[in-house]
Amino acid sequence: MAGGGKEGPILVCRNVKVSGRRTSLRMEPYIWDSLKEICERERLTINEICTEIDSRRGDANLTASIRVFIVSYYRTAVGNRGFAEDGPSPILRRALDDAVPLED
């Protein structure tokens, strides 16, 4: 397990486009890997999923919202006993709704 010692975990900074604008996000490598895996499963780009999360997060921090989404996605998958093999899964929508619900 990678650690950063007294400073905390190692964070990796990457640029993404959210709603067409470039922004940088700092997250742990494991979080980046998890986000990439979700995007591959759902046939979406990191930019697309980050834009969807951004559109729902309200005043919450984008990076924190992405982390919560990832946890929600995998918890939903475990609750549904696995992932769909083809096409976007209902897990994606459920995880988004649970992690970053749309404000009314």
Residue pairs with C-beta under 8 A, 6 or more apart in sequence:
2 9
2 10
2 28
2 29
2 30
3 9
3 10
4 10
4 11
9 28
10 28
10 29
11 26
11 27
11 28
12 26
12 27
12 28
12 29
12 32
13 24
13 25
13 26
14 24
14 25
14 27
14 32
15 22
15 23
15 24
15 25
16 22
16 23
16 24
16 25
16 46
16 47
16 50
17 23
17 47
17 50
17 51
18 47
18 50
18 51
18 54
18 62
19 51
19 54
19 55
23 62
25 50
25 62
25 63
25 66
26 63
27 35
27 63
27 66
27 67
31 66
31 67
31 70
34 70
34 74
35 46
35 49
35 66
35 70
36 46
38 49
38 70
38 73
38 92
39 45
39 46
39 48
39 49
41 83
41 89
42 49
42 88
42 89
42 92
43 87
43 88
44 88
44 92
49 69
50 62
50 66
52 96
53 62
53 65
53 66
53 69
53 96
53 99
53 100
54 62
54 65
56 65
56 96
56 100
56 101
56 102
56 103
57 65
57 100
58 100
58 103
60 100
65 99
65 100
68 99
68 100
69 95
69 96
69 99
69 100
71 99
72 94
72 95
72 96
72 98
72 99
73 91
73 92
73 95
73 99
75 95
76 91
76 94
76 95
76 98
77 83
77 91
80 90
80 91
83 89
83 91
84 90
84 91
